Amino acid sequence: MTRTVAIVGGGASGTLVASLLVRASEAMHVVIIDPCERLGRGVAYATGIPRHTLNVPAAKMSALASDRNHFVRWLAANAGDAYGPSSFVPRSLYGDYLNDIATETRVAAPDRWRHVRSSALDVRLENDGVHVTCSNGEVVRADRLVVATGNASPAAWPNMSREARRSRRYFGSTWDPGALMPDSPGESVVLLGTGLTAVDALFGLRENGHRGPIIMVSRRGLLPLEHAASNATAATSLEADTASGLLSALRDRVREMPASGGDWRGHVDALRPHTNAMWKALSLVEQRRFLRHALPYWNVHRHRMPPEAGKAVADALAAGTLRVFAGRTGAITVSGDRLRVPVKLRGSADVVTLDAGRVINCSGPQHDVRKLADPFVQSLLAHGLMVPNTLGIGMSIAENGALVDAHGTASTRLFAIGPACFGPLIETTAMPDIREQARDLAALLSAG
Ligand SMILES: Cc1cc2nc3c(=O)[nH]c(=O)nc-3n(C[C@H](O)[C@H](O)[C@H](O)COP(=O)(O)OP(=O)(O)OC[C@H]3O[C@@H](n4cnc5c(N)ncnc54)[C@H](O)[C@@H]3O)c2cc1C
């Protein structure tokens, strides 16, 4: 008997789970719903800017949990000897890799693979299955549905006048059309955020001919740290049941490190297989504490930039073409032909006022599902098919990836994968996590 799985979202997560489902059994049919032209790219791998590289070496970026060298072999076959296992390759190339996996699967099983180039707007559970209404008017019927809607746009920046928000000089996301195309090479640009996305914006602007000053602003002014060749440390967990306990245990471990080799990076990476278990073991209060106080510090240590990117950022800082402020922005307003951004500096009463030709919101994705603009996500909420996680970030999701509904029941028909699972999981956005989720979800859905 055939079974159809509808997948909303054709980025890395959706494309991967679709491919594994079709490969798992001849009974499986997939319908991927995404307006994109080329599957696999999503937000992360759609950029055409060569300096937008992966922030993880190629050796760790296989899309297949069952074949850890898959991406390195693909690179050797498709990109000559330009890159090796330790290379940080352009993200567009990684998008080609994921698209190839999709194409191979479709060519091998054309009758069981369908891409509906449309947005999902609404979802309903009926007796004969899950019904997804798409923006082209089609209603897709499936036995199961996977939510793979991925990385949401940033939350609306607080304290911004309506005029400023509507100004053509403000961009709500780095990936909005035209955000990285400066009007003039010399205009000053304010980036709201100092993480990897702000670094992407810096490189994107420069690549597109921008030469003017760039100012990054965030509450703590923390830039991502750099990768280095660190000695691998055996994967181990930390024993603590509070956020501060975990951090001080990690600090102790780094301090005890023998002077002979390795550095803190090895210890941070060694936690990786255990991070989600440690996260789940924390009480709600401690999880909140971690998010409020520790997450920004954790992020800059855990999500690092390639050494070449780190050097380019350091050079820009040294040359004064890039400045970083730690502080809170006040009311952002329109002033003549510019945007005015007041910044109250951290730990001081001083306020610096920046005049910007362009302001780009480079802060992280909106995690509060109640505030997402996506009508499909809103329909899941409105029909009680999904509820926010108790932390107020992300969706409520069971151990096996099933959505938990308004009655607290784990669905047998609706599942989620990837960044959509942030909240219940703290490591769920990067490929090493997604490939394992895709493997497990494909096994579950193809089994029954
Ligand atoms: C800029 C950036 C760089 C990154 N770099 C790395 C890296 O180097 N290494 C790494 O491991 N991870 C990286 N990541 C993490 C990244 O989240 C994952 O690697 C992966 O790309 C997530 O894929 P996804 O499919 O879940 O989400 P997304 O890429 O966000 O894709 C979601 C897809 O869902 C579609 N969609 C959303 N709503 C609907 C709807 N209602 N109807 C139809 N379609 C819909 C969108 O069109 C989109 O195509 C990066 C992330 C970002 C944002």
The ligand as an SDF file (V2000), in Angstrom:
LIG
                    3D

 53 58  0  0  0  0  0  0  0  0999 V2000
   22.9290   32.0510    6.9560 C   0  0  0  0  0  0  0  0  0  0  0  0
   23.0260   30.6720    7.5140 C   0  0  0  0  0  0  0  0  0  0  0  0
   24.2100   29.9480    7.4060 C   0  0  0  0  0  0  0  0  0  0  0  0
   24.2920   28.6590    7.9260 C   0  0  0  0  0  0  0  0  0  0  0  0
   25.4590   27.9640    7.8040 N   0  0  0  0  0  0  0  0  0  0  0  0
   25.5280   26.7030    8.2750 C   0  0  0  0  0  0  0  0  0  0  0  0
   26.7300   25.9320    8.1440 C   0  0  0  0  0  0  0  0  0  0  0  0
   27.7300   26.4160    7.6420 O   0  0  0  0  0  0  0  0  0  0  0  0
   26.7320   24.6600    8.6140 N   0  0  0  0  0  0  0  0  0  0  0  0
   25.6180   24.1200    9.1980 C   0  0  0  0  0  0  0  0  0  0  0  0
   25.6620   22.9470    9.5950 O   0  0  0  0  0  0  0  0  0  0  0  0
   24.4790   24.8210    9.3380 N   0  0  0  0  0  0  0  0  0  0  0  0
   24.4210   26.0830    8.8990 C   0  0  0  0  0  0  0  0  0  0  0  0
   23.2710   26.7990    9.0520 N   0  0  0  0  0  0  0  0  0  0  0  0
   22.1540   26.1720    9.7520 C   0  0  0  0  0  0  0  0  0  0  0  0
   20.9760   25.8380    8.8370 C   0  0  0  0  0  0  0  0  0  0  0  0
   19.8390   26.1230    9.6320 O   0  0  0  0  0  0  0  0  0  0  0  0
   20.8660   24.4030    8.4020 C   0  0  0  0  0  0  0  0  0  0  0  0
   22.1070   23.9510    7.9140 O   0  0  0  0  0  0  0  0  0  0  0  0
   19.8120   24.1630    7.3150 C   0  0  0  0  0  0  0  0  0  0  0  0
   20.0840   24.9590    6.2080 O   0  0  0  0  0  0  0  0  0  0  0  0
   18.3830   24.3730    7.7750 C   0  0  0  0  0  0  0  0  0  0  0  0
   17.5520   23.9980    6.7140 O   0  0  0  0  0  0  0  0  0  0  0  0
   15.9630   24.0340    6.7900 P   0  0  0  0  0  0  0  0  0  0  0  0
   15.4800   23.3750    5.5740 O   0  0  0  0  0  0  0  0  0  0  0  0
   15.5050   23.4650    8.0780 O   0  0  0  0  0  0  0  0  0  0  0  0
   15.5850   25.5570    6.8570 O   0  0  0  0  0  0  0  0  0  0  0  0
   15.6240   26.7040    5.7610 P   0  0  0  0  0  0  0  0  0  0  0  0
   16.9150   26.7360    5.0710 O   0  0  0  0  0  0  0  0  0  0  0  0
   15.2000   27.9270    6.4890 O   0  0  0  0  0  0  0  0  0  0  0  0
   14.5110   26.3120    4.6960 O   0  0  0  0  0  0  0  0  0  0  0  0
   13.1440   26.3470    4.9960 C   0  0  0  0  0  0  0  0  0  0  0  0
   12.3720   26.2960    3.7020 C   0  0  0  0  0  0  0  0  0  0  0  0
   10.9910   26.2790    4.0480 O   0  0  0  0  0  0  0  0  0  0  0  0
   10.2820   27.0510    3.1190 C   0  0  0  0  0  0  0  0  0  0  0  0
    9.0240   27.4740    3.7370 N   0  0  0  0  0  0  0  0  0  0  0  0
    8.8330   28.1410    4.9010 C   0  0  0  0  0  0  0  0  0  0  0  0
    7.5160   28.3220    5.1360 N   0  0  0  0  0  0  0  0  0  0  0  0
    6.8670   27.7260    4.0930 C   0  0  0  0  0  0  0  0  0  0  0  0
    5.4950   27.5830    3.7400 C   0  0  0  0  0  0  0  0  0  0  0  0
    4.5080   28.0540    4.4980 N   0  0  0  0  0  0  0  0  0  0  0  0
    5.1970   26.9440    2.5940 N   0  0  0  0  0  0  0  0  0  0  0  0
    6.1550   26.4260    1.7890 C   0  0  0  0  0  0  0  0  0  0  0  0
    7.4810   26.5530    2.0750 N   0  0  0  0  0  0  0  0  0  0  0  0
    7.8110   27.1920    3.2100 C   0  0  0  0  0  0  0  0  0  0  0  0
   11.2160   28.2010    2.7610 C   0  0  0  0  0  0  0  0  0  0  0  0
   10.9020   28.7140    1.4840 O   0  0  0  0  0  0  0  0  0  0  0  0
   12.5850   27.5060    2.7970 C   0  0  0  0  0  0  0  0  0  0  0  0
   12.9710   27.0660    1.5220 O   0  0  0  0  0  0  0  0  0  0  0  0
   23.1700   28.0910    8.5620 C   0  0  0  0  0  0  0  0  0  0  0  0
   21.9900   28.8260    8.6740 C   0  0  0  0  0  0  0  0  0  0  0  0
   21.9080   30.1020    8.1510 C   0  0  0  0  0  0  0  0  0  0  0  0
   20.6180   30.8580    8.2830 C   0  0  0  0  0  0  0  0  0  0  0  0
  1  2  1  0
  2  3  1  0
  2 52  2  0
  3  4  2  0
  4  5  1  0
  4 50  1  0
  5  6  2  0
  6  7  1  0
  6 13  1  0
  7  8  2  0
  7  9  1  0
  9 10  1  0
 10 11  2  0
 10 12  1  0
 12 13  2  0
 13 14  1  0
 14 15  1  0
 14 50  1  0
 15 16  1  0
 16 17  1  0
 16 18  1  0
 18 19  1  0
 18 20  1  0
 20 21  1  0
 20 22  1  0
 22 23  1  0
 23 24  1  0
 24 25  2  0
 24 26  1  0
 24 27  1  0
 27 28  1  0
 28 29  2  0
 28 30  1  0
 28 31  1  0
 31 32  1  0
 32 33  1  0
 33 34  1  0
 33 48  1  0
 34 35  1  0
 35 36  1  0
 35 46  1  0
 36 37  1  0
 36 45  1  0
 37 38  2  0
 38 39  1  0
 39 40  1  0
 39 45  2  0
 40 41  1  0
 40 42  2  0
 42 43  1  0
 43 44  2  0
 44 45  1  0
 46 47  1  0
 46 48  1  0
 48 49  1  0
 50 51  2  0
 51 52  1  0
 52 53  1  0
M  END
$$$$
